[in-house]
Amino acid sequence: QAPYITTTDLASLATTQVIGFSTSAIGALNTTQIGSGLSSTDLGVLSSAQLDALSTTSLGALSTTQLGGLTATELGALSTTQVSAGLSTTDLGALSTTQLHGLTATQLGALTTTQLSAGLTSTDLGALSTTQLHGLSSTQLGALSTTELAGLTTTELGSLATTQLAGLTTTGLGSLTTTQLAGLTATQIGALSTTQLSGGLSSTDLGALSSTQIPGLTSSDIAALTTTQAAGLSTTGIIALHTTQITGLSTSDISAFTTTQGHAFTSVQVAAMSTSQVNALLTLIG
């Protein structure tokens, strides 16, 4: 009988009566009935089975006020199809962080790049758990704006898989603060491409890397850095370079260092240098 009930009659029903609707009755409601007949309170008491009966069109007909009635548990019970095809960027943007906590990693992974980039704020992203973030693909991560990326915490960044980080653009990587970069492990840094490193990290960023992060860079990574970037390495960072990494430094890189940086090289590191590298270092430190 649901298709024949008016929106006025539907709106007059008590929540206890709405709970009594079968899944087939819920699924038979048209968008007008759904959009005007059910309140946020009504929606908040529906079972996961009843919500699952809503088509993507019906879900899309709900106002942001109505969606505000859904609990985190109810949102987590929606199918990936309902989430990806039924929720607009406006809908996602209107969800509270408490509600967003209900979305599973699988549901987040089903969102389109448009839904993610236009629907979620930096605050939303920062509120997600590391488990939820693991649901994002490298493509989704790469589609996030610099504003959204600013919301990621060091813990969240440090939990991302290297395959996910591969999706970051040079612009995205370059937008991360030194505090955020501190959350990356040596393994994560070593997995970044030479293009990401040379185009995404500034000399300041490199200078902020810790002695435990520096060993993650390969000799190819070091070789791909510009002299300006290499000049940003701190004395602590230089000391942390292992002998195979030293081979990645060009004579121009060494010449661009300050004398203080030049004096930071250990005897073991100097012994691993080529003749031209040693000559550049001797010229630098006099």
C-alpha positions in Angstrom: 0.0 0.0 0.0 3.0 2.3 0.3 2.8 3.6 -3.3 -0.7 4.9 -2.6 -0.1 6.7 0.6 0.2 10.5 0.3 3.2 12.4 1.6 1.0 14.1 4.1 -0.3 10.8 5.5 3.3 9.4 5.5 4.6 12.4 7.4 1.8 12.0 10.0 2.8 8.5 10.9 4.7 7.9 14.2 8.2 6.5 14.0 6.8 3.3 15.6 4.6 2.9 12.6 7.3 3.7 10.1 9.4 1.0 11.7 6.7 -1.5 10.8 7.1 -0.9 7.1 8.4 -4.0 5.3 11.5 -3.7 3.1 9.3 -4.1 0.0 7.1 -1.3 1.2 10.1 1.0 1.8 11.5 0.1 -1.6 8.2 0.9 -3.3 8.1 4.5 -2.0 8.7 7.0 -4.8 11.1 9.9 -4.5 8.4 12.4 -3.7 7.2 10.2 -0.8 10.7 9.7 0.4 11.8 13.3 0.0 8.7 14.9 1.6 7.1 12.2 3.7 9.9 10.9 5.9 11.5 13.0 8.5 15.1 12.8 9.7 13.7 11.1 12.9 11.9 8.5 10.8 15.1 7.8 8.8 17.1 7.5 12.1 15.0 4.6 13.3 15.0 2.5 10.1 16.8 -0.8 10.2 19.7 -1.6 8.0 17.5 -4.0 6.0 15.0 -1.2 5.4 17.6 1.3 4.3 19.1 -1.3 2.0 15.7 -1.4 0.3 16.2 2.2 -0.8 17.3 2.6 -4.4 20.1 5.0 -5.3 17.5 7.3 -6.7 15.5 7.3 -3.5 18.6 7.9 -1.4 19.6 10.7 -3.7 16.1 12.3 -3.2 16.8 12.8 0.5 17.6 16.3 1.7 20.7 17.0 3.7 18.4 17.6 6.7 16.9 14.1 6.3 20.4 12.5 5.9 21.3 14.2 9.1 19.0 11.8 10.9 21.0 8.7 9.8 23.2 7.3 12.4 26.8 6.2 11.8 25.7 2.6 12.0 23.0 3.1 9.4 25.4 4.8 7.0 27.8 1.9 7.5 25.1 -0.5 6.4 24.6 1.1 3.0 25.9 -0.8 0.1 28.8 0.5 -1.9 26.4 1.1 -4.9 24.1 3.2 -2.7 27.1 5.2 -1.4 28.8 5.8 -4.7 25.6 6.4 -6.8 23.1 7.7 -4.2 25.1 10.3 -2.3 26.0 13.6 -3.9 29.0 15.7 -3.1 26.6 18.0 -1.2 25.2 15.0 0.7 28.7 13.9 1.7 29.7 17.4 2.7 26.7 17.7 5.0 27.5 14.6 7.0 29.0 15.2 10.4 32.4 13.7 11.3 30.5 11.4 13.7 28.4 10.1 10.8 31.5 9.7 8.6 33.0 7.4 11.2 30.3 4.9 10.2 31.6 4.5 6.7 33.7 1.5 6.1 37.0 1.4 4.2 35.2 -0.4 1.4 32.6 2.3 1.1 35.2 5.0 1.0 37.0 3.1 -1.7 33.8 3.0 -3.7 33.4 6.8 -3.8 34.3 8.6 -7.0 37.2 11.0 -7.1 34.6 13.8 -7.6 32.7 12.8 -4.4 36.0 12.7 -2.5 37.5 15.9 -3.8 34.3 18.0 -3.7 32.4 16.3 -0.9 34.9 15.9 2.0 36.7 18.7 3.8 40.1 18.7 5.3 38.4 18.3 8.7 36.5 15.3 7.4 39.7 13.6 6.2 41.5 14.4 9.4 38.7 12.7 11.4 38.9 9.4 9.5 40.5 6.5 11.1 43.7 4.9 9.6 41.6 1.8 8.9 39.1 3.9 6.8 41.9 5.7 4.9 43.3 2.3 3.9 40.3 2.0 1.7 41.3 4.8 -0.6 43.1 4.0 -3.8 46.2 5.8 -5.1 43.9 7.5 -7.7 41.6 8.7 -5.0 44.5 10.0 -2.9 45.9 11.8 -6.0 42.6 13.5 -6.6 42.5 15.2 -3.2 43.1 18.9 -3.2 46.0 20.5 -1.4 43.4 21.9 1.0 42.1 18.5 1.8 45.6 17.0 2.1 46.3 19.6 4.8 43.8 17.8 7.0 45.7 14.5 7.1 47.6 13.9 10.4 51.1 12.5 10.7 49.5 9.2 12.0 47.3 9.0 9.0 50.1 9.6 6.5 52.4 7.2 8.3 49.8 4.5 8.0 49.3 4.7 4.2 50.6 2.0 2.0 53.4 2.8 -0.4 51.0 1.9 -3.3 48.6 4.6 -2.0 51.4 7.2 -1.7 52.3 6.5 -5.3 49.2 8.4 -6.3 50.3 11.7 -4.8 51.1 14.3 -7.3 54.2 16.5 -7.0 51.8 19.4 -6.1 50.1 17.3 -3.4 53.4 16.1 -2.0 54.7 19.6 -2.0 51.7 20.9 -0.1 52.5 18.7 2.9 54.0 20.5 5.8 57.3 19.4 7.4 55.3 18.3 10.4 53.1 16.1 8.1 56.2 14.7 6.3 57.7 13.7 9.6 55.0 11.1 9.8 56.4 9.2 6.8 58.6 6.3 7.3 61.9 5.6 5.6 60.2 2.8 3.6 57.5 5.2 2.4 60.0 7.9 1.4 62.1 5.3 -0.4 59.0 4.2 -2.4 58.3 7.6 -3.7 59.3 8.0 -7.4 62.2 10.2 -8.4 59.6 12.5 -10.1 57.7 12.9 -6.9 60.9 13.6 -4.9 62.5 16.0 -7.3 59.3 17.9 -8.1 57.5 17.6 -4.7 60.0 18.2 -2.0 61.6 21.5 -1.3 65.1 22.1 0.2 63.3 22.9 3.4 61.4 19.6 3.3 64.6 17.7 2.7 66.3 19.5 5.5 63.5 18.5 7.9 63.9 14.8 7.2 65.2 12.9 10.2 68.3 10.7 10.4 65.9 7.7 10.3 64.1 8.9 7.2 67.1 9.8 5.2 68.3 6.2 4.8 65.1 5.5 2.9 66.3 7.5 -0.1 68.1 5.5 -2.8 71.2 6.7 -4.7 68.9 7.3 -7.7 66.7 9.5 -5.5 69.7 11.5 -4.4 70.9 11.8 -7.9 67.5 13.1 -9.0 67.5 16.0 -6.6 68.5 19.4 -7.8 71.5 21.1 -6.3 69.1 23.5 -4.6 67.2 20.6 -3.0 70.4 18.8 -2.0 71.7 22.0 -0.4 68.8 21.7 2.0 70.1 18.6 3.6 71.0 19.2 7.3 74.3 18.2 8.7 72.4 15.5 10.6 70.9 14.4 7.3 74.3 14.3 5.6 75.8 12.2 8.4 72.9 9.8 8.0 73.7 9.1 4.3 75.1 5.6 3.8 78.0 5.0 1.4 75.8 3.8 -1.5 73.7 7.0 -1.2 76.9 9.1 -1.4 77.4 8.0 -5.0 74.2 9.8 -5.9 75.6 13.2 -5.1 77.0 15.1 -8.0 80.0 17.3 -7.8 77.7 20.3 -8.3 75.7 19.1 -5.2 78.8 19.0 -3.1 80.0 22.3 -4.4 76.7 23.9 -3.4 77.0 22.8 0.2 78.2 25.2 2.9 81.5 24.5 4.6 79.6 23.4 7.7 77.8 20.8 5.6 81.1 19.8 3.9 82.7 19.2 7.3 79.8 16.9 8.3 80.9 14.1 6.0 82.6 11.3 7.8 85.8 9.6 6.8 83.9 6.5 5.8 81.7 8.6 3.5 84.7 10.4 2.0 86.3 7.0 1.4 83.3 6.0 -0.7 83.5 9.1 -2.9 84.9 9.2 -6.4 88.0 11.2 -7.1 85.9 14.0 -8.6 83.6 14.1 -5.6 86.6 14.3 -3.2 88.1 17.1 -5.2 84.8 19.0 -5.1 84.7 18.5 -1.3 88.3 19.6 -0.8 87.7 22.7 -2.9 84.6 23.4 -0.7 86.2 23.1 2.7 89.6 24.4 1.6 
